[in-house]
Amino acid sequence: MNTANSTVSDLLRMHSRPARAFAVLYAVTCVVLALNTAPRAEVRWPVAIAVIVCVAAAYALVAVEGDPLPVRPALAMTFSGAIASASVLWVVPAEPAPHPIELWPFGMSTTILVFMCVRGRTAFAWCGMLLMLVVAALWSYLTGPGFGYGLGLTITSVGPVLMGTVCAYTIRPLARSIYLLRARSMQRIAAESAAAAALEERDVRLGSLDASARPLLERIVSGEPLDENERIECGLVEARLRDGLRAPVLRVPEVDRAAAAARRRGAEIVMLDDHAMDSASPEVRRAVYREVVDVLDSVSEGSVTVRVLPPARAAMVTMLVKGEDVRRIEIGHDGRRTGN
């Protein structure tokens, strides 16, 4: 989950598999209720329309992304309850009084309106509720009992929408606070991890420096003259430290050994790092190291400049080998040679 863009829909997992399973259960419930309504219906196809409208609204509720809910889907859901209710009431007589099951579009559509509140479309939800009440009032007026009769049968649907409104004004700000705190926590953890990694890297480098430089420093401090081998070793230590500063990504044991051997043979080795390998996979890095080692092992004089290029370049690493002739070797972002 992307914390920076997370919403209350993510908090409630409105687009998850359980939510879609709930939508399927909702659709099955609509079908069952419609089948119980059909025997008293004068015409049955409007009942089918009511089912389709309710199911489509439920599907859109869990499928449509965005917070708040985009205007067009919200507008369609606003009218879905009125359309479904009108479709059923049109074919259900007012007298004798309809069974509560026959008023199922009101309850099922109210569920949609409640979740519209949670998804930031409270005004649309209340407009939908008002349209449903108008449909009920007109139905009872046109069929005889009067406005009050229809309102009395359906006014209880207002309660859940009111509760949804209260929850929306409570949950939505709370969700923003939760995700803000989570983002800050993740930033703090990332900073602490980076600091710990830096300290660990520092300790590793200090250990390496201590192991390689301390014996020579102690030898120098002793005041005794250095022999030729010790002078060469001092140069190798200095070069290795320079490599660690200029090209830390190339400071791996196999490259260190190959570079030291090439320097002992009289070759001048320069390593530079402009960070193209920072995001390379371990497999690609190993392939690059093998290529570098092969080149270093092949030289006994002249110079070799190994450069990790900037990230935007076509090649990732170049090696310029100067000896009896001049060769330029390029390594691509897949760790393979692309040119000689």
VOPAGU-2260 file (C-alpha; in pm, 1 decimal, decimal comma):
REM VOPAGU-2260
SITE   aa  ch    i         X         Y         Z
SITE  MET   A    0       0,0       0,0       0,0
SITE  ASN   A    1     129,7     344,4     -91,4
SITE  THR   A    2      99,6     531,6     234,7
SITE  ALA   A    3     139,8     872,0      77,3
SITE  ASN   A    4    -171,6     822,0    -138,8
SITE  SER   A    5    -374,4     596,1      91,1
SITE  THR   A    6    -736,9     681,8     160,2
SITE  VAL   A    7   -1023,6     574,5     380,9
SITE  SER   A    8   -1116,6     326,1     106,4
SITE  ASP   A    9    -780,7     160,0     161,5
SITE  LEU   A   10    -832,3     165,3     537,1
SITE  LEU   A   11   -1164,7     -17,3     497,3
SITE  ARG   A   12   -1022,8    -234,3     215,8
SITE  MET   A   13   -1303,2    -131,2     -16,1
SITE  HIS   A   14   -1125,0    -276,2    -320,2
SITE  SER   A   15   -1006,8    -601,0    -162,0
SITE  ARG   A   16   -1122,9    -954,9    -235,3
SITE  PRO   A   17   -1337,0    -966,4      80,3
SITE  ALA   A   18   -1509,6    -647,6     -36,4
SITE  ARG   A   19   -1580,7    -803,3    -374,6
SITE  ALA   A   20   -1707,3   -1115,5    -200,6
SITE  PHE   A   21   -1939,9    -890,3      -0,8
SITE  ALA   A   22   -2063,5    -741,0    -329,6
SITE  VAL   A   23   -2137,6   -1092,3    -458,1
SITE  LEU   A   24   -2328,0   -1171,4    -138,2
SITE  TYR   A   25   -2515,6    -843,7    -182,4
SITE  ALA   A   26   -2612,6    -947,6    -537,1
SITE  VAL   A   27   -2733,1   -1289,4    -420,0
SITE  THR   A   28   -2940,8   -1123,3    -148,4
SITE  CYS   A   29   -3101,0    -893,0    -405,6
SITE  VAL   A   30   -3193,3   -1190,8    -622,4
SITE  VAL   A   31   -3344,0   -1382,3    -329,7
SITE  LEU   A   32   -3549,5   -1082,5    -219,5
SITE  ALA   A   33   -3664,0   -1019,5    -575,7
SITE  LEU   A   34   -3783,0   -1379,1    -606,4
SITE  ASN   A   35   -3991,7   -1330,0    -293,5
SITE  THR   A   36   -4138,2   -1012,8    -442,5
SITE  ALA   A   37   -4220,8   -1159,4    -782,4
SITE  PRO   A   38   -4536,8   -1355,0    -684,2
SITE  ARG   A   39   -4727,5   -1032,5    -597,7
SITE  ALA   A   40   -4579,8    -829,1    -882,0
SITE  GLU   A   41   -4819,8    -745,0   -1162,7
SITE  VAL   A   42   -4527,1    -746,6   -1408,4
SITE  ARG   A   43   -4195,9    -908,9   -1326,1
SITE  TRP   A   44   -3939,0    -746,9   -1553,7
SITE  PRO   A   45   -3926,6    -421,2   -1350,6
SITE  VAL   A   46   -3821,0    -630,6   -1050,1
SITE  ALA   A   47   -3533,6    -765,9   -1259,1
SITE  ILE   A   48   -3436,5    -409,0   -1348,1
SITE  ALA   A   49   -3426,4    -323,3    -977,5
SITE  VAL   A   50   -3190,2    -614,4    -915,0
SITE  ILE   A   51   -2961,7    -510,2   -1200,6
SITE  VAL   A   52   -2949,0    -148,8   -1082,5
SITE  CYS   A   53   -2867,9    -242,7    -722,5
SITE  VAL   A   54   -2603,1    -495,2    -822,1
SITE  ALA   A   55   -2440,8    -248,0   -1063,2
SITE  ALA   A   56   -2425,1      13,9    -787,9
SITE  ALA   A   57   -2264,2    -233,4    -547,7
SITE  TYR   A   58   -2009,7    -339,9    -807,6
SITE  ALA   A   59   -1918,1      21,6    -883,2
SITE  LEU   A   60   -1879,5      88,6    -513,0
SITE  VAL   A   61   -1600,9    -169,9    -475,7
SITE  ALA   A   62   -1451,9    -140,2    -826,0
SITE  VAL   A   63   -1423,5     234,3    -885,9
SITE  GLU   A   64   -1099,3     384,6    -755,1
SITE  GLY   A   65   -1057,5     733,4    -614,9
SITE  ASP   A   66   -1128,8     920,4    -296,4
SITE  PRO   A   67   -1366,8    1083,1    -276,5
SITE  LEU   A   68   -1573,5     870,3    -512,7
SITE  PRO   A   69   -1561,4    1020,5    -865,4
SITE  VAL   A   70   -1860,0    1238,4    -952,6
SITE  ARG   A   71   -2005,5    1031,1   -1238,1
SITE  PRO   A   72   -2023,9     700,3   -1048,1
SITE  ALA   A   73   -2150,0     888,9    -742,0
SITE  LEU   A   74   -2423,2    1052,6    -949,9
SITE  ALA   A   75   -2528,2     715,5   -1092,3
SITE  MET   A   76   -2544,3     566,3    -742,8
SITE  THR   A   77   -2749,8     863,2    -626,8
SITE  PHE   A   78   -3026,4     771,9    -871,3
SITE  SER   A   79   -2987,4     394,6    -837,0
SITE  GLY   A   80   -3195,7     371,9    -519,9
SITE  ALA   A   81   -3481,6     576,6    -662,3
SITE  ILE   A   82   -3481,5     377,4    -987,5
SITE  ALA   A   83   -3476,7      40,4    -810,9
SITE  SER   A   84   -3747,8     145,7    -565,1
SITE  ALA   A   85   -3970,1     288,8    -836,7
SITE  SER   A   86   -3929,2     -26,7   -1046,9
SITE  VAL   A   87   -4054,5    -248,9    -765,0
SITE  LEU   A   88   -4324,2     -18,2    -628,6
SITE  TRP   A   89   -4463,0      27,5    -978,4
SITE  VAL   A   90   -4564,4    -339,2    -990,2
SITE  VAL   A   91   -4645,4    -394,9    -620,0
SITE  PRO   A   92   -4996,5    -282,9    -513,1
SITE  ALA   A   93   -5026,7     -50,9    -213,2
SITE  GLU   A   94   -5319,1    -241,9     -65,8
SITE  PRO   A   95   -5307,4    -473,9     105,4
SITE  ALA   A   96   -4995,9    -328,6     266,7
SITE  PRO   A   97   -4679,4    -467,6     108,0
SITE  HIS   A   98   -4475,9    -711,5     307,4
SITE  PRO   A   99   -4146,0    -559,2     433,4
SITE  ILE   A  100   -3957,3    -796,1     204,0
SITE  GLU   A  101   -4129,7    -634,6     -93,7
SITE  LEU   A  102   -3970,4    -303,2       2,7
SITE  TRP   A  103   -3622,2    -455,0     -27,7
SITE  PRO   A  104   -3490,9    -191,4    -274,8
SITE  PHE   A  105   -3502,8      66,8       5,0
SITE  GLY   A  106   -3290,9    -138,3     243,4
SITE  MET   A  107   -3046,3    -258,3     -20,5
SITE  SER   A  108   -3006,4      88,3    -171,9
SITE  THR   A  109   -2958,6     236,9     173,6
SITE  THR   A  110   -2652,6      14,9     210,1
SITE  ILE   A  111   -2507,5     175,6    -102,1
SITE  LEU   A  112   -2583,6     523,4      31,6
SITE  VAL   A  113   -2411,1     448,8     362,6
SITE  PHE   A  114   -2089,9     350,2     186,5
SITE  MET   A  115   -2118,6     654,4     -37,4
SITE  CYS   A  116   -2098,8     860,8     281,7
SITE  VAL   A  117   -1787,8     673,9     388,4
SITE  ARG   A  118   -1629,8     734,3      47,8
SITE  GLY   A  119   -1674,8    1107,6      73,2
SITE  ARG   A  120   -2003,5    1165,6    -111,1
SITE  THR   A  121   -2234,3    1242,6     178,5
SITE  ALA   A  122   -2431,4    1509,2     -10,1
SITE  PHE   A  123   -2495,2    1269,2    -298,6
SITE  ALA   A  124   -2606,4    1002,1     -51,6
SITE  TRP   A  125   -2861,2    1233,7     108,7
SITE  CYS   A  126   -2989,1    1337,1    -233,3
SITE  GLY   A  127   -3034,3     968,1    -311,4
SITE  MET   A  128   -3218,8     917,6      17,8
SITE  LEU   A  129   -3446,6    1212,4     -57,6
SITE  LEU   A  130   -3524,5    1075,0    -404,1
SITE  MET   A  131   -3617,0     737,8    -253,4
SITE  LEU   A  132   -3853,1     903,9      -5,1
SITE  VAL   A  133   -4010,1    1105,3    -286,6
SITE  VAL   A  134   -4062,7     784,8    -486,0
SITE  ALA   A  135   -4229,5     617,5    -186,0
SITE  ALA   A  136   -4450,8     919,9    -118,8
SITE  LEU   A  137   -4560,9     949,5    -482,5
SITE  TRP   A  138   -4631,1     576,5    -501,0
SITE  SER   A  139   -4857,3     581,6    -197,7
SITE  TYR   A  140   -5026,2     903,4    -313,7
SITE  LEU   A  141   -5097,2     773,6    -663,8
SITE  THR   A  142   -5222,3     436,8    -538,9
SITE  GLY   A  143   -5456,2     582,4    -277,0
SITE  PRO   A  144   -5326,0     577,2      82,2
SITE  GLY   A  145   -5159,1     919,7      58,8
SITE  PHE   A  146   -4810,3    1066,4      99,5
SITE  GLY   A  147   -4775,2     981,7     466,8
SITE  TYR   A  148   -4831,9     612,3     413,3
SITE  GLY   A  149   -4533,0     571,2     180,2
SITE  LEU   A  150   -4311,4     787,1     397,7
SITE  GLY   A  151   -4406,6     585,1     703,1
SITE  LEU   A  152   -4304,1     262,4     533,3
SITE  THR   A  153   -3962,3     390,0     423,7
SITE  ILE   A  154   -3856,2     665,6     665,2
SITE  THR   A  155   -3657,1     413,3     870,6
SITE  SER   A  156   -3400,0     406,6     590,4
SITE  VAL   A  157   -3291,0     754,0     699,9
SITE  GLY   A  158   -3135,0     611,7    1018,1
SITE  PRO   A  159   -2854,3     413,1     854,4
SITE  VAL   A  160   -2765,9     703,4     625,4
SITE  LEU   A  161   -2749,9     933,2     927,4
SITE  MET   A  162   -2520,3     685,7    1100,9
SITE  GLY   A  163   -2309,5     662,1     785,4
SITE  THR   A  164   -2280,2    1039,8     780,6
SITE  VAL   A  165   -2160,3    1051,4    1140,9
SITE  CYS   A  166   -1913,1     770,3    1077,5
SITE  ALA   A  167   -1786,9     939,9     762,2
SITE  TYR   A  168   -1713,7    1264,2     943,5
SITE  THR   A  169   -1536,1    1060,5    1210,9
SITE  ILE   A  170   -1353,7     796,5    1006,5
SITE  ARG   A  171   -1230,0    1009,9     718,5
SITE  PRO   A  172   -1026,6    1256,0     931,5
SITE  LEU   A  173    -910,9     962,0    1143,3
SITE  ALA   A  174    -789,9     779,6     832,1
SITE  ARG   A  175    -585,3    1081,2     727,4
SITE  SER   A  176    -429,9    1094,6    1074,8
SITE  ILE   A  177    -353,9     722,1    1068,4
SITE  TYR   A  178    -178,3     740,0     733,1
SITE  LEU   A  179       8,0    1057,0     828,6
SITE  LEU   A  180     137,9     887,7    1143,0
SITE  ARG   A  181     227,4     578,4     942,0
SITE  ALA   A  182     417,0     788,1     686,8
SITE  ARG   A  183     610,3     963,0     962,1
SITE  SER   A  184     685,1     630,7    1127,7
SITE  MET   A  185     812,5     485,3     800,3
SITE  GLN   A  186    1029,9     791,6     742,0
SITE  ARG   A  187    1174,2     759,5    1090,9
SITE  ILE   A  188    1241,4     387,9    1043,2
SITE  ALA   A  189    1404,1     456,8     705,2
SITE  ALA   A  190    1624,8     725,8     859,2
SITE  GLU   A  191    1723,9     495,7    1145,2
SITE  SER   A  192    1798,1     212,3     902,2
SITE  ALA   A  193    2009,4     442,0     685,9
SITE  ALA   A  194    2200,0     563,4     991,4
SITE  ALA   A  195    2257,1     206,1    1108,9
SITE  ALA   A  196    2376,0     104,0     762,2
SITE  ALA   A  197    2612,4     401,8     750,8
SITE  LEU   A  198    2755,1     310,3    1090,9
SITE  GLU   A  199    2796,9     -50,8     984,8
SITE  GLU   A  200    2970,0      55,8     663,9
SITE  ARG   A  201    3195,9     287,3     861,7
SITE  ASP   A  202    3289,7       5,0    1098,4
SITE  VAL   A  203    3367,0    -224,7     805,1
SITE  ARG   A  204    3588,3      37,4     643,4
SITE  LEU   A  205    3763,4     116,1     969,6
SITE  GLY   A  206    3828,3    -253,4    1020,1
SITE  SER   A  207    3965,5    -286,1     667,4
SITE  LEU   A  208    4179,7      24,7     713,0
SITE  ASP   A  209    4309,8    -103,8    1043,6
SITE  ALA   A  210    4398,6    -441,7     897,7
SITE  SER   A  211    4576,0    -301,4     592,6
SITE  ALA   A  212    4737,7      19,0     717,9
SITE  ARG   A  213    4820,1     -44,0    1084,4
SITE  PRO   A  214    5114,2    -283,5    1025,7
SITE  LEU   A  215    5275,8     -41,4     781,5
SITE  LEU   A  216    5213,7     259,6    1005,6
SITE  GLU   A  217    5368,8      77,8    1298,6
SITE  ARG   A  218    5665,0     -10,0    1077,1
SITE  ILE   A  219    5706,0     353,6     974,5
SITE  VAL   A  220    5676,3     476,7    1334,4
SITE  SER   A  221    5953,7     239,3    1436,8
SITE  GLY   A  222    6198,9     460,7    1246,1
SITE  GLU   A  223    6364,2     178,3    1057,6
SITE  PRO   A  224    6412,2     224,0     681,7
SITE  LEU   A  225    6154,2      54,7     458,9
SITE  ASP   A  226    6272,5    -200,1     208,6
SITE  GLU   A  227    6153,3    -211,7    -152,5
SITE  ASN   A  228    5870,5    -457,4     -87,1
SITE  GLU   A  229    5738,0    -245,5     199,1
SITE  ARG   A  230    5742,7      65,2     -19,7
SITE  ILE   A  231    5545,4    -122,1    -283,3
SITE  GLU   A  232    5300,2    -238,1     -17,3
SITE  CYS   A  233    5256,5     122,0     101,9
SITE  GLY   A  234    5169,2     223,3    -252,9
SITE  LEU   A  235    4919,7     -59,8    -281,0
SITE  VAL   A  236    4751,6      36,3      46,6
SITE  GLU   A  237    4728,4     398,1     -67,4
SITE  ALA   A  238    4579,9     290,6    -401,6
SITE  ARG   A  239    4330,3      60,9    -230,1
SITE  LEU   A  240    4216,4     342,5      -0,2
SITE  ARG   A  241    4185,4     573,6    -299,3
SITE  ASP   A  242    3973,9     313,1    -480,4
SITE  GLY   A  243    3747,6     290,7    -177,2
SITE  LEU   A  244    3684,6     664,6    -188,8
SITE  ARG   A  245    3651,9     703,5    -564,9
SITE  ALA   A  246    3472,6     378,6    -650,0
SITE  PRO   A  247    3318,2     212,4    -343,9
SITE  VAL   A  248    3090,9      -1,5    -561,9
SITE  LEU   A  249    3401,4    -174,3    -702,3
SITE  ARG   A  250    3551,1    -246,0    -361,6
SITE  VAL   A  251    3490,6    -619,4    -353,4
SITE  PRO   A  252    3753,8    -882,0    -266,6
SITE  GLU   A  253    3797,1   -1025,0    -616,7
SITE  VAL   A  254    3843,9    -681,7    -776,6
SITE  ASP   A  255    4077,6    -571,9    -495,0
SITE  ARG   A  256    4296,9    -877,7    -548,1
SITE  ALA   A  257    4305,6    -835,1    -926,9
SITE  ALA   A  258    4385,5    -462,6    -898,9
SITE  ALA   A  259    4664,0    -526,7    -646,3
SITE  ALA   A  260    4814,9    -796,1    -868,3
SITE  ALA   A  261    4802,6    -567,7   -1174,3
SITE  ARG   A  262    4970,9    -286,9    -979,9
SITE  ARG   A  263    5244,1    -523,0    -863,8
SITE  ARG   A  264    5307,2    -609,5   -1228,9
SITE  GLY   A  265    5357,4    -239,6   -1301,1
SITE  ALA   A  266    5017,1    -134,0   -1436,6
SITE  GLU   A  267    4849,5     188,6   -1328,1
SITE  ILE   A  268    4490,4     127,7   -1218,6
SITE  VAL   A  269    4231,2     404,5   -1178,3
SITE  MET   A  270    3874,7     336,9   -1062,9
SITE  LEU   A  271    3586,7     585,8   -1070,3
SITE  ASP   A  272    3222,2     552,2    -969,4
SITE  ASP   A  273    2942,8     774,7   -1104,6
SITE  HIS   A  274    2667,4     553,8    -958,4
SITE  ALA   A  275    2517,2     369,4   -1257,1
SITE  MET   A  276    2558,8      43,8   -1060,7
SITE  ASP   A  277    2376,2     168,2    -751,2
SITE  SER   A  278    2048,1       8,3    -859,1
SITE  ALA   A  279    2200,0    -292,0   -1037,6
SITE  SER   A  280    2093,1    -637,9    -925,7
SITE  PRO   A  281    2341,5    -870,3    -750,2
SITE  GLU   A  282    2361,2   -1086,7   -1064,3
SITE  VAL   A  283    2451,9    -788,8   -1283,1
SITE  ARG   A  284    2710,6    -671,6   -1031,7
SITE  ARG   A  285    2874,6   -1012,0   -1023,2
SITE  ALA   A  286    2890,0   -1013,6   -1403,8
SITE  VAL   A  287    3054,0    -668,5   -1403,7
SITE  TYR   A  288    3307,3    -776,1   -1143,0
SITE  ARG   A  289    3400,3   -1078,5   -1354,4
SITE  GLU   A  290    3459,3    -857,4   -1658,2
SITE  VAL   A  291    3670,8    -613,3   -1456,2
SITE  VAL   A  292    3878,7    -895,1   -1306,7
SITE  ASP   A  293    3936,2   -1047,8   -1652,7
SITE  VAL   A  294    4067,4    -716,9   -1785,6
SITE  LEU   A  295    4288,0    -649,9   -1482,0
SITE  ASP   A  296    4433,2   -1000,1   -1500,1
SITE  SER   A  297    4525,1    -944,4   -1865,5
SITE  VAL   A  298    4746,4    -636,5   -1815,7
SITE  SER   A  299    5105,3    -620,1   -1697,9
SITE  GLU   A  300    5194,3    -265,4   -1801,3
SITE  GLY   A  301    5031,9      55,2   -1916,1
SITE  SER   A  302    4714,6     170,4   -1747,4
SITE  VAL   A  303    4353,5      69,1   -1694,9
SITE  THR   A  304    4077,5     316,5   -1611,5
SITE  VAL   A  305    3759,2     152,3   -1487,6
SITE  ARG   A  306    3467,5     394,4   -1472,0
SITE  VAL   A  307    3112,0     330,7   -1360,5
SITE  LEU   A  308    2916,7     580,0   -1570,4
SITE  PRO   A  309    2625,7     805,0   -1464,2
SITE  PRO   A  310    2285,8     627,8   -1462,8
SITE  ALA   A  311    2149,8     792,9   -1778,5
SITE  ARG   A  312    2421,0     658,8   -2012,0
SITE  ALA   A  313    2367,4     378,9   -2262,5
SITE  ALA   A  314    2652,5     176,9   -2110,5
SITE  MET   A  315    2695,7     114,7   -1739,1
SITE  VAL   A  316    3073,4      65,2   -1713,4
SITE  THR   A  317    3365,7     152,8   -1939,8
SITE  MET   A  318    3722,9      26,8   -1920,5
SITE  LEU   A  319    3998,0     211,3   -2105,6
SITE  VAL   A  320    4307,1      -7,2   -2145,6
SITE  LYS   A  321    4628,5     161,8   -2261,9
SITE  GLY   A  322    4929,4     -49,6   -2346,6
SITE  GLU   A  323    5084,2    -133,9   -2680,1
SITE  ASP   A  324    4746,4     -35,8   -2817,3
SITE  VAL   A  325    4437,5     134,7   -2677,4
SITE  ARG   A  326    4115,8     -55,4   -2610,7
SITE  ARG   A  327    3782,4      71,4   -2485,9
SITE  ILE   A  328    3553,3    -188,3   -2335,8
SITE  GLU   A  329    3189,6    -111,4   -2256,5
SITE  ILE   A  330    2961,5    -309,8   -2028,1
SITE  GLY   A  331    2586,7    -268,3   -2063,1
SITE  HIS   A  332    2322,1    -252,5   -1793,7
SITE  ASP   A  333    2280,0    -629,9   -1820,7
SITE  GLY   A  334    2643,5    -685,1   -1716,4
SITE  ARG   A  335    2758,3    -794,9   -2063,0
SITE  ARG   A  336    3014,9    -639,0   -2291,7
SITE  THR   A  337    2867,2    -416,3   -2561,4
SITE  GLY   A  338    3186,5    -298,7   -2731,0
SITE  ASN   A  339    3565,6    -332,9   -2741,2
